[in-house]
């Protein structure tokens, strides 16, 4: 193989066992095949895709889409997978013939263009990992894939046999009327062809979440629990997992100086224990503080990190993590090895603790509560958090959000299947379960205050080291939760949320309002859950 300038090869020079022709891609120009980080940096700068900040991180803009295009994601409705998919508002069907038509247009578009290919793996478990290939027209998207997935060794690259491929073309726009899409952007998964196509959006998170959806489809059918959670381990190897939606503290609380990080977002749980799906982290960095989140903050200052939509002074090249000019959803993608304290193998034993995180903007849930197994299943299926006024267009007051399994947009199968798997594992391994509210206390925004990160850390530490479990609890009469009466380092009055509301009547009314929201949402699960779980609230 003749290596070209910048680590690229010409299409006809490829002597690998399998090339791009197996994907229907013919006549591209230069191919940058599993290029290292330094080569991808050079290409990003040469192509004007981003800027290098003063301490080495790469800054990029994603344009119109600064988050996931949830309404533009589809799954191809084909015989092999159709009966397994939980069809509905999240998993929407796409005709096979429309997929083939759109994919043909994409392969035509790629002719004569430079392409970036990353061959890597998803899943740290040797038994359950899948070889994946990411093909993109953007150098920084290739670097994103290199950060977020597990890198193959040179020896593994020689025998890498791709099981799922992602074709990612941000500048290729669909024509909705002709192509059957919802807009110019699309994310379409074809389980039969083991192929994902992405176009019309530069938001790189679509790449990792599409493969997450694939794993959420494949693994549970093998009896392996797939989870939208972070995980870490103590000095003696005791494992905790943290379920939570965006903005609840999943990444922040798992990246703790006194514990070893297994992963920050996506994991499997098999007969051996927990394993990370990824090789990197994708953290929100708006208003990131070196005091409250030192490990993640330092990652924004390192070579190899990608900073999405973070403001940068184009003269001094200094970044401003407090600037939300482009979006509140500023992100950092970095290899997990940028974090100093990690579990190198990306795997741990069976969890001792399951922590379910919520950001309650109504300010009525306790900062922490112990859950019974039935309550854990109820809250797992509910997947509650709340949007805060001003974070999205049209949101003028706290708005409850329920996302089944703490990750409905990525769960291709029925929620009950994931819940049954989790329930069996919790029972089998006698796991302690906790609900942690990282949101408001004493009232909603403008009335109460957001829970301090230091308080949430102290509560989590006390739960994990057994301090809370050994103490006393009181029963919350509204939500039926067991609330600890004391925690080292915290004012005792904040543990019971009603105590810190100046207007007790307002608390009672708001809490009952949230209970009714829970009940209304849970109606969809009553027919597939036990009476004990269905009657939690």
Order of alpha helices (4+ residues) and beta strands (2+ residues): beta-beta-alpha-beta-beta-beta-beta-alpha-beta-beta-alpha-beta-alpha-beta-alpha-beta-beta-alpha-beta-beta-alpha-beta-beta-beta-beta-alpha-beta-beta-beta-beta-beta-beta-beta-alpha-beta-beta-alpha-beta-beta-beta-alpha-beta-beta-alpha-alpha
